Amino acid sequence: MNQKVTLRGITWDHMRGFTSVVGTAQRFHELNPRLDIQWQKRSLQEFADKPLAQLAAEYDLLVIDHPWAGFAASSGILANLTELLSESFMADQAANSVGQSHPSYNFGGSQWALATDAACPVSSYRPDLLEVAGESVPQTFDELIALAEKGLVCCPSIALDCYGNFLNLLMAAGETIFPNEEEVAERSVAINALERLKALTDLIEDRFFDLNPIRTLEVMSQESNGPAYSPWGYGYTNYSRKGYAPHLIHFGDVIGIESDKPGATMLGGAGMAISAQCKHLDVAKAYAEFTASPAIQNGIYYETGGQPGHRSAWQNPDLDTQCAGFFSRTLPTLDRAFVRPRYAGYLEFQDTACLHIYDYLRNNGDVNATLDIVNEIYRETRQ
């Protein structure tokens, strides 16, 4: 291609989300000097909140969360990757999905993003602090509460994480979530999960109600005598790599209510999508394939701070060694991770319901009234 082309992309403000794609964009440019990808970043909250339609009008490439798939399918604002990318490439992506990462961006029979990043809530801990305290990683919810009573536990608990932790506890108990279009879970089960979560948050420092998973990991990795264990929080390989922070964080599987039945958490991660308004779809396609390819996922993408979405990187022993066993310790959790509903109104439900769960936990609200409101919002958005 002789024409000079510049595309604009938007991602989120962390090394995992930003420098990873800046690194791949630079290498792509070096191989294709007349093609340039310029990435901008937004906060983690903006990543979740800013309307996708507005972003798709402003940018050619978008790093998105998979619950947007239903909206993308109904609105037509993103390019249909099933039509744009080759069958062989898509087959490789599907065969090398980490858990349900790849299919989570498929809705209505079409693929709306490539799973370039894989994640779900996992446990995190400071081995040095647990050793000093004479404690071990908890295996059940009761052991978690006992550790929290000693002041050794933290948990990201902004509103969105309170909602996620509620679902995580439902899954830890082996329950069915979103069984129908009327309720999030069977009533007595949902009440039990909310009360368990309340028992935990009552034992954790109040400041964690204002901290998301990234800020929680910063506290754990920066403070000499910080919390020793967090039961749930999105895993970030960065904090398990030497030299990233003063104190190394280890990551592992999540607890169940019973020790022989591990829990499951909701799938996260991020996908690379292409705006339907992009004027150079051939360039966007080439760059997206480049970034999601196994060679780049195992190489530049990881080396510049990314958390790969290609399974080969998660099974790469060299990468695993570099991040204190992050990949091997948490891959089982990723493979069990559940996919949230992706109907067109789901994000409205999630973003509204989480505020009521947060209020119950932080301000001693009424558990039955809280569940009533959450279910009412769910029913309204399903309609």
C-alpha positions in Angstrom: 0.0 0.0 0.0 1.5 3.3 -1.1 -1.1 5.5 0.6 -0.2 6.8 4.1 -3.0 5.7 6.4 -3.5 6.6 10.1 -6.1 4.9 12.3 -7.1 5.9 15.8 -7.8 3.5 18.6 -9.2 3.8 22.1 -8.3 1.5 25.0 -8.1 1.7 28.8 -5.6 3.4 31.1 -3.3 0.7 32.4 -0.1 -0.9 31.0 -2.0 -4.1 30.3 -4.5 -2.2 28.2 -2.4 0.6 26.7 1.3 -0.1 26.3 0.5 -3.6 25.0 -1.4 -2.2 21.9 1.1 0.8 21.6 3.8 -1.8 21.4 2.0 -3.9 18.7 1.1 -0.7 16.8 4.7 0.4 16.7 5.9 -3.0 15.4 3.1 -3.0 12.8 4.2 0.4 11.7 7.8 -0.7 11.4 6.7 -3.6 9.1 4.3 -1.3 7.2 5.9 2.2 7.3 3.0 3.9 5.6 0.5 2.6 8.1 0.2 4.1 11.6 -2.1 3.2 14.5 -2.4 5.9 17.2 -3.9 4.7 20.5 -5.5 6.8 23.1 -6.6 5.7 26.6 -9.5 6.3 29.0 -10.0 5.4 32.6 -11.2 2.0 33.7 -14.5 3.6 34.7 -14.9 5.3 31.3 -14.0 2.0 29.7 -17.1 0.6 31.3 -19.4 3.7 31.0 -18.9 5.7 27.8 -21.5 4.8 25.2 -20.0 2.5 22.6 -21.9 4.2 19.7 -20.1 7.5 20.6 -16.7 5.8 20.6 -17.3 4.0 17.3 -18.0 7.3 15.7 -14.7 8.7 17.0 -12.3 5.8 16.6 -11.4 3.1 14.1 -10.3 0.5 16.6 -11.9 -0.1 20.0 -11.0 -2.3 22.9 -14.3 -3.3 24.4 -15.9 -5.5 27.1 -17.9 -8.5 25.8 -21.3 -7.5 27.3 -21.4 -5.0 24.5 -21.8 -7.8 21.9 -25.6 -7.8 22.0 -25.7 -4.1 21.5 -23.2 -4.3 18.7 -25.2 -7.0 16.9 -28.4 -4.9 17.1 -27.0 -1.5 16.3 -24.6 -2.2 13.5 -21.9 0.1 14.9 -19.1 -2.4 14.7 -17.7 -4.3 11.7 -18.8 -7.9 11.5 -15.5 -9.8 11.9 -17.0 -13.0 10.7 -17.4 -11.4 7.3 -14.1 -9.5 7.5 -11.6 -12.1 8.7 -10.6 -15.4 7.1 -12.2 -18.7 8.2 -8.8 -20.1 9.0 -7.8 -17.2 11.2 -11.1 -17.3 13.1 -10.8 -21.1 13.5 -7.4 -20.6 15.2 -8.9 -18.0 17.5 -11.8 -20.2 18.5 -9.5 -23.3 19.0 -7.2 -21.2 21.2 -9.8 -19.4 23.3 -9.0 -19.0 27.0 -12.2 -20.3 28.5 -15.1 -18.6 26.8 -13.2 -15.5 25.9 -13.5 -15.9 22.1 -17.2 -16.9 21.9 -18.1 -14.2 24.4 -17.8 -11.7 21.6 -20.0 -13.7 19.3 -23.6 -12.7 19.2 -26.3 -13.4 16.7 -24.0 -15.7 14.8 -21.3 -13.1 14.2 -18.0 -12.1 15.8 -17.8 -8.5 17.0 -14.3 -8.5 18.6 -11.2 -10.6 18.9 -10.3 -11.8 22.4 -6.8 -10.2 22.6 -7.0 -10.1 26.4 -8.3 -12.7 28.8 -9.2 -12.2 32.5 -11.6 -13.0 35.2 -11.7 -12.4 39.0 -9.1 -14.6 40.7 -7.5 -14.6 44.1 -4.4 -12.6 44.9 -2.1 -12.7 47.8 1.2 -11.7 49.3 3.1 -15.0 50.2 5.5 -13.0 52.5 2.7 -11.5 54.6 0.9 -14.8 54.9 4.1 -16.5 56.1 4.8 -13.8 58.7 1.2 -14.2 60.0 1.5 -18.0 60.0 -1.4 -18.3 57.7 -2.1 -20.1 54.4 -4.3 -19.3 51.5 -8.0 -19.9 52.5 -9.8 -22.8 50.7 -13.4 -22.1 51.8 -15.6 -19.1 52.6 -15.4 -19.9 56.4 -11.6 -19.9 56.2 -11.8 -16.6 54.3 -13.9 -15.0 57.1 -11.5 -16.3 59.7 -8.6 -14.7 57.9 -10.6 -11.4 57.5 -11.2 -11.4 61.2 -7.5 -11.1 61.7 -7.3 -8.0 59.4 -5.5 -9.8 56.6 -8.2 -9.6 53.8 -9.1 -6.9 51.3 -11.5 -6.9 48.3 -12.2 -4.4 45.6 -15.6 -3.1 46.4 -16.7 -0.2 44.2 -20.3 -0.6 43.1 -19.5 -2.7 40.0 -17.2 -5.1 42.0 -19.9 -5.5 44.7 -22.2 -6.7 42.0 -19.6 -9.0 40.6 -18.7 -10.4 44.0 -22.4 -11.1 44.6 -22.5 -13.2 41.4 -19.2 -14.8 42.4 -20.6 -15.9 45.7 -23.7 -17.4 44.0 -21.3 -19.4 41.8 -19.2 -20.4 44.7 -22.2 -22.0 46.2 -22.8 -23.9 42.9 -26.0 -22.0 42.2 -27.7 -21.1 38.8 -27.6 -17.4 38.0 -30.1 -15.7 35.7 -32.3 -18.8 35.5 -35.1 -16.9 33.8 -36.1 -13.4 32.8 -37.7 -12.7 36.2 -34.9 -13.0 38.8 -31.1 -13.0 39.1 -31.2 -16.2 41.2 -33.7 -18.2 43.3 -34.6 -15.9 46.2 -33.3 -17.7 49.3 -30.0 -18.4 47.5 -29.6 -14.7 46.4 -30.4 -13.5 50.0 -27.8 -15.9 51.3 -25.2 -14.7 48.9 -25.9 -11.0 49.8 -25.6 -11.7 53.5 -22.4 -13.6 53.0 -20.9 -10.7 51.1 -22.1 -8.3 53.8 -20.4 -10.5 56.5 -17.1 -10.2 54.5 -17.2 -6.5 53.7 -18.0 -5.7 57.3 -14.6 -7.1 58.2 -12.6 -5.2 55.5 -11.3 -1.7 55.7 -13.8 0.9 54.5 -11.4 2.4 52.0 -11.9 -0.6 49.7 -15.4 0.6 48.9 -13.6 3.3 46.9 -11.0 1.0 45.2 -11.4 -0.9 42.0 -9.3 -4.1 41.2 -6.3 -2.1 39.9 -6.2 0.3 42.9 -6.6 -2.7 45.3 -3.6 -4.4 43.6 -1.6 -1.2 44.0 -2.3 -1.2 47.7 -1.3 -4.8 48.1 1.9 -4.4 46.1 3.0 -1.0 47.4 2.3 -1.2 51.1 4.9 -3.1 53.2 2.2 -4.3 55.6 -0.8 -4.1 53.3 -3.5 -6.7 53.1 -2.3 -10.3 52.6 -5.2 -11.8 50.6 -8.0 -10.8 48.3 -10.6 -13.4 47.3 -11.7 -11.8 44.1 -10.3 -9.3 41.7 -9.4 -9.3 38.0 -5.9 -10.8 37.6 -3.1 -8.7 36.2 0.1 -10.4 35.3 1.9 -7.1 35.7 1.8 -7.3 39.5 3.3 -10.8 39.4 6.3 -9.7 37.3 9.5 -8.7 39.1 10.3 -5.0 39.0 6.7 -3.8 38.4 6.0 -3.0 42.1 7.9 -3.2 45.4 6.1 -6.4 46.5 5.3 -9.3 44.3 1.7 -10.5 44.1 0.8 -14.1 43.5 -2.5 -15.1 41.9 -4.5 -18.3 42.2 -7.9 -20.0 42.0 -11.0 -18.8 43.8 -12.7 -20.3 46.8 -15.9 -22.3 46.9 -18.2 -22.6 49.9 -16.8 -26.1 50.3 -13.1 -27.0 49.8 -13.6 -29.7 47.2 -15.9 -27.5 45.0 -14.0 -24.4 43.8 -16.0 -21.4 42.7 -16.3 -19.6 39.4 -16.2 -16.0 38.5 -17.5 -13.8 35.7 -15.5 -13.6 32.6 -13.8 -10.3 31.9 -10.9 -9.5 29.6 -11.1 -7.3 26.6 -11.6 -7.6 22.9 -10.4 -5.6 19.9 -13.2 -4.4 17.7 -13.3 -2.4 14.5 -15.8 0.5 13.9 -18.2 0.0 11.1 -17.4 3.6 10.1 -13.7 2.9 9.7 -12.7 4.1 6.2 -9.7 1.7 5.9 -11.1 -1.7 6.9 -8.3 -3.5 5.2 -5.7 -1.8 7.4 -7.8 -2.3 10.6 -8.2 -5.9 9.7 -4.5 -6.5 9.1 -3.6 -4.8 12.4 -6.3 -6.7 14.4 -5.0 -10.0 13.0 -1.4 -9.0 13.7 -2.2 -8.2 17.4 -4.3 -11.4 17.9 -1.8 -13.7 16.2 -0.1 -16.3 18.4 3.4 -15.0 17.6 2.6 -11.5 18.7 0.5 -12.6 21.7 3.4 -14.7 23.0 5.9 -11.9 22.1 5.5 -8.2 21.9 2.0 -8.1 23.3 3.1 -9.8 26.6 6.5 -8.1 26.7 4.9 -4.6 26.6 2.6 -5.3 29.5 -0.3 -7.1 27.9 -2.3 -10.1 29.2 -2.8 -12.3 26.2 -6.0 -13.8 25.0 -4.5 -16.6 22.9 -4.3 -19.9 24.8 -0.8 -20.7 23.5 0.5 -17.8 25.6 -1.2 -19.1 28.8 0.4 -22.5 28.2 3.9 -21.0 27.4 6.2 -22.1 30.3 8.6 -19.3 29.7 6.0 -16.6 30.1 4.5 -18.5 33.1 7.9 -18.4 34.8 8.3 -14.7 34.2 5.1 -13.9 36.1 5.4 -16.3 39.1 3.1 -19.0 37.7 0.2 -16.6 37.0 -0.9 -18.4 33.9 -0.8 -21.9 35.2 -2.3 -21.0 38.6 -5.3 -19.1 37.1 -6.0 -20.9 33.8 -8.4 -23.3 35.5 -10.3 -20.3 36.9 -10.5 -18.8 33.4 -11.8 -22.1 32.0 -14.6 -22.2 34.5 -15.5 -18.5 34.2 -19.1 -17.7 33.3 -20.3 -15.3 30.7 -22.7 -12.6 31.8 -26.0 -12.0 29.9 -25.4 -9.9 26.8 -28.9 -8.9 25.8 -29.1 -5.3 24.5 -30.2 -3.9 27.9 -27.8 -5.9 30.1 -25.3 -3.1 30.8 -28.1 -0.8 32.0 -29.1 -3.5 34.4 -25.6 -4.1 35.7 -24.7 -0.4 36.0 -27.9 0.3 38.0 -28.3 -2.8 40.1 -24.7 -2.5 41.3 -25.5 0.8 43.0 -28.2 -0.8 45.2 -26.0 -3.8 46.2 -23.2 -1.3 47.1 -25.6 0.8 49.2 -26.8 -2.3 51.0 -23.2 -3.4 51.8 -21.8 0.0 52.8 -24.8 1.6 54.4 -26.5 -1.3 56.1 -29.5 -1.4 53.9 -32.3 -4.0 53.9 -31.3 -7.2 52.2 -34.9 -8.1 51.0 -35.6 -4.6 49.7 -32.2 -4.7 47.9 -33.0 -7.9 46.1 -36.5 -6.7 45.2 -35.0 -3.7 43.5 -32.3 -5.7 41.7 -34.9 -8.1 40.3 -37.2 -5.3 39.3 -34.4 -3.6 37.3 -33.5 -7.0 35.7 -37.1 -7.5 34.6 -37.4 -4.0 33.2 -34.2 -4.3 31.1 -35.1 -7.8 29.8 -38.2 -6.2 28.3 
